[in-house]
Structures are given as C-alpha cells and as structure tokens.
Amino acid sequence: MSDCLSLKEQAADHLRTALNADDPDTKNFHIRSALQFEECIEATERTEHAQAD
C-alpha cells in the first residue's frame, strides 16, 4: 500500500506542475503523466484486492 501512496503523491505533483505551467505542451505532459499514475494506482489496488480474495 505504501507504493500506492507514493504513486498518489507523484500524480498530485504532476497535477500541481500542470497547474503552474504556462506552456501548453508542458501542461499536457504533466496531465497525461498524472493520468498514467492513476491507472497504475488502480491496477495496484485491483491486484491487492484479488490477492486478498
């Protein structure tokens, strides 16, 4: 679960960076990165739940 926390922190960091960026390409990069981290978080949580069952 600590891995998820780290991923959540990284996703939040990418979103903060996107909000502060002026360049559209930089915003796009960080938003996409945050979305990818969220997908990793969901996959990790699904795996943990499957192992618990």
DRENDOZA-304185 format. One record per residue: residue number from 0; residue in one letter; x, y, z of N, C-alpha, C, O in turn. Coordinates in steps of 0.001 Angstrom, whole numbers, plus 524288, in hexadecimal, padded with zeros to 5 digits. Example, Ala and Ser with C-alpha at 12.3 -4.5 7.8 and 13.67 -1.06 7.14 Angstrom:
# residues 2
resi, resn, n_u, n_v, n_w, ca_u, ca_v, ca_w, c_u, c_v, c_w, o_u, o_v, o_w
0, A, 83386, 7E9C6, 81E78, 8300C, 7EE6C, 81E78, 83390, 7F31C, 81E78, 8379C, 7F309, 82111
1, S, 83232, 7F736, 81BA8, 83566, 7FBDC, 81BE4, 83264, 8001E, 81EBE, 83461, 80472, 81F67
This chain:
# residues 53
resi, resn, n_u, n_v, n_w, ca_u, ca_v, ca_w, c_u, c_v, c_w, o_u, o_v, o_w
0, M, 80332, 7FB5C, 80000, 80000, 80000, 80000, 8035F, 804E5, 80000, 801AA, 808FA, 7FE1D
1, S, 8081D, 80494, 80212, 80B83, 80924, 801FF, 80CE3, 80AA3, 7FC6D, 80DDB, 80F34, 7FB47
2, D, 80CFA, 806BF, 7F8F1, 80DF4, 807ED, 7F374, 809A9, 80B6A, 7F146, 80ABC, 80F06, 7EE48
3, C, 804CE, 80A59, 7F2C3, 8006E, 80D8C, 7F0F0, 800EB, 8131E, 7F2E4, 7FFD9, 816D1, 7F003
4, L, 80287, 813BC, 7F7C1, 8031F, 818FC, 7F9E8, 8073A, 81BFF, 7F6CE, 80675, 82090, 7F584
5, S, 80B79, 8197C, 7F5A5, 80F93, 81BF6, 7F298, 80D90, 81D67, 7ED29, 80EB5, 821A2, 7EB2F
6, L, 80A9B, 819EC, 7EAC9, 80860, 81B0E, 7E5A5, 80483, 81F93, 7E5F6, 80459, 822E3, 7E27B
7, K, 8016C, 81FB7, 7EA1D, 7FDA4, 823FB, 7EAC9, 8006F, 82930, 7EB7B, 7FEBA, 82D2B, 7E965
8, E, 804B4, 82929, 7EE65, 807BF, 82DF2, 7EF19, 80A06, 82FC2, 7E9E5, 80A0E, 8346C, 7E8B8
9, Q, 80BE8, 82C18, 7E6D6, 80E2D, 82D79, 7E1C8, 809F9, 82F8D, 7DE17, 80AEF, 83342, 7DB2F
10, A, 80563, 82D3A, 7DE2E, 8011A, 82F24, 7DAE3, 7FFA2, 834B0, 7DC80, 7FED5, 83812, 7D92E
11, A, 7FF4B, 83599, 7E192, 7FDFE, 83AD7, 7E37F, 80234, 83EC8, 7E1F9, 800FB, 84339, 7E097
12, D, 80714, 83D33, 7E238, 80B55, 840B1, 7E0A7, 80ADA, 8422E, 7DAE3, 80BA7, 846B1, 7D96F
13, H, 8098B, 83E5D, 7D7AA, 808E7, 83F79, 7D212, 8045B, 84342, 7D131, 804B8, 846C2, 7CDEB
14, L, 80024, 84294, 7D411, 7FBB2, 84621, 7D375, 7FD0C, 84BAB, 7D539, 7FB89, 84F78, 7D2B2
15, R, 7FFE3, 84C1C, 7D98C, 8018B, 85153, 7DB55, 80510, 853E6, 7D749, 80484, 8588B, 7D62B
16, T, 808A3, 850E5, 7D51C, 80C25, 85306, 7D11D, 8090E, 854BC, 7CC5B, 80A2B, 858D4, 7CA18
17, A, 8052F, 851A6, 7CACF, 801EE, 8530C, 7C64E, 7FF06, 85823, 7C74A, 7FE9C, 85B6B, 7C3CC
18, L, 7FD05, 858CF, 7CC03, 7FA25, 85D95, 7CD41, 7FDA6, 8626C, 7CD0B, 7FBDA, 866AE, 7CBB7
19, N, 80295, 861C0, 7CE59, 8062D, 8662A, 7CE70, 808E1, 86721, 7C93B, 80B78, 86B21, 7C897
20, A, 80858, 86393, 7C587, 80B10, 86411, 7C088, 8083A, 867DD, 7BCE5, 8036D, 8680E, 7BCB8
21, D, 80B4C, 86AD4, 7BA0D, 80924, 86E69, 7B625, 80903, 86BE9, 7B0BC, 80585, 86CFF, 7AD9C
22, D, 80CBF, 868A6, 7AFAF, 80D38, 86628, 7AA95, 80933, 861C3, 7AA03, 80904, 85E45, 7AD50
23, P, 805FB, 861DB, 7A5E7, 80206, 85DC1, 7A530, 80452, 85842, 7A4CA, 801FB, 85483, 7A6AF
24, D, 808E3, 857C3, 7A257, 80B4C, 8528D, 7A1EC, 80CFD, 85085, 7A742, 80C8E, 84BDB, 7A85B
25, T, 80EE3, 853FE, 7AA87, 8106F, 85270, 7AFD1, 80BA5, 850EB, 7B2FB, 80BBB, 84D02, 7B5C9
26, K, 80778, 853F5, 7B291, 80295, 852A5, 7B540, 800BA, 84D3D, 7B38C, 7FF69, 849EF, 7B6C8
27, N, 800A4, 84C69, 7AE76, 7FED9, 84774, 7AC3D, 80213, 842E5, 7AE4E, 7FFEE, 83EE0, 7AFD6
28, F, 80737, 84387, 7AE59, 80AA7, 83F61, 7B03A, 80959, 83DEA, 7B5E0, 808D3, 83950, 7B72A
29, H, 808D5, 841DE, 7B933, 807F8, 840C2, 7BEBC, 80278, 83EA8, 7BFCA, 801C6, 83B6C, 7C348
30, I, 7FEA8, 84068, 7BCE7, 7F966, 83E45, 7BD80, 7F948, 8388D, 7BBD0, 7F6FE, 83542, 7BE78
31, R, 7FBC1, 83767, 7B768, 7FBFF, 831F7, 7B59A, 7FEEF, 82E84, 7B978, 7FD6B, 82A0F, 7BA75
32, S, 80323, 830A1, 7BBA1, 80626, 82DA3, 7BF81, 802D0, 82C75, 7C451, 802EC, 8281A, 7C658
33, A, 7FFE2, 83050, 7C61E, 7FC7C, 82F82, 7CAA7, 7F873, 82B43, 7C97A, 7F767, 827EC, 7CCC5
34, L, 7F63C, 82B65, 7C4DE, 7F263, 8276A, 7C367, 7F4DA, 821F9, 7C33E, 7F268, 81E24, 7C4D1
35, Q, 7F9A8, 821A7, 7C15A, 7FC53, 81C9D, 7C137, 7FD5F, 81A93, 7C6B8, 7FCD5, 815E8, 7C7BE
36, F, 7FEE2, 81E1D, 7CA47, 7FFAF, 81C77, 7CFA9, 7FA94, 81A83, 7D204, 7FA93, 816AF, 7D4ED
37, E, 7F646, 81D11, 7D0CF, 7F132, 81B55, 7D2D8, 7EFDF, 815DE, 7D0D3, 7EDB1, 812B2, 7D3B5
38, E, 7F126, 814C3, 7CBF8, 7F03B, 80F82, 7C9D4, 7F388, 80B7F, 7CCB7, 7F1B7, 8072E, 7CDD0
39, C, 7F859, 80CE6, 7CDF1, 7FBBC, 80958, 7D0E9, 7F987, 8085C, 7D659, 7F9A3, 803F6, 7D84A
40, I, 7F78B, 80C72, 7D8C5, 7F53A, 80BED, 7DDF8, 7F098, 8082D, 7DDC5, 7F01F, 804B2, 7E10E
41, E, 7ED36, 808E4, 7D9F2, 7E8A2, 80579, 7D96D, 7EA42, 7FFD5, 7D878, 7E7FB, 7FC3C, 7DAB4
42, A, 7EE2C, 7FF0C, 7D52C, 7EFFA, 7F9BB, 7D40B, 7F245, 7F738, 7D8EE, 7F15C, 7F29A, 7D9ED
43, T, 7F533, 7FA2B, 7DBF2, 7F77D, 7F831, 7E0C4, 7F340, 7F6C1, 7E4A9, 7F385, 7F2A9, 7E72B
44, E, 7EF59, 7FA1D, 7E529, 7EB17, 7F90A, 7E8D4, 7E7F6, 7F440, 7E727, 7E661, 7F11F, 7EA71
45, R, 7E70B, 7F3A9, 7E1FB, 7E439, 7EF05, 7E019, 7E751, 7EA19, 7E15B, 7E515, 7E627, 7E2F4
46, T, 7EC69, 7EA56, 7E0A4, 7EFC1, 7E5CC, 7E1B1, 7EFA7, 7E471, 7E777, 7EF43, 7DFDE, 7E8E6
47, E, 7F003, 7E872, 7EACD, 7EFD8, 7E786, 7F073, 7EAA8, 7E526, 7F21B, 7EA8E, 7E1AE, 7F56F
48, H, 7E669, 7E6EF, 7EFE0, 7E141, 7E4D7, 7F144, 7E0B4, 7DF3A, 7EF4A, 7DE5F, 7DBF3, 7F1ED
49, A, 7E2CC, 7DE21, 7EABF, 7E278, 7D8D8, 7E89B, 7E5A5, 7D505, 7EBEA, 7E413, 7D089, 7ECA7
50, Q, 7EA13, 7D6CD, 7EDE1, 7ED5D, 7D36C, 7F11A, 7EAE1, 7D27A, 7F66B, 7EBBC, 7CE66, 7F8D1
51, A, 7E7CB, 7D63D, 7F844, 7E54A, 7D5BC, 7FD60, 7E0B0, 7D1F2, 7FD28, 7DF33, 7CFAE, 80121
52, D, 7DE73, 7D143, 7F885, 7D9D8, 7CDDD, 7F7F9, 7DB34, 7C839, 7F7FC, 7D7BE, 7C4E8, 7F78F
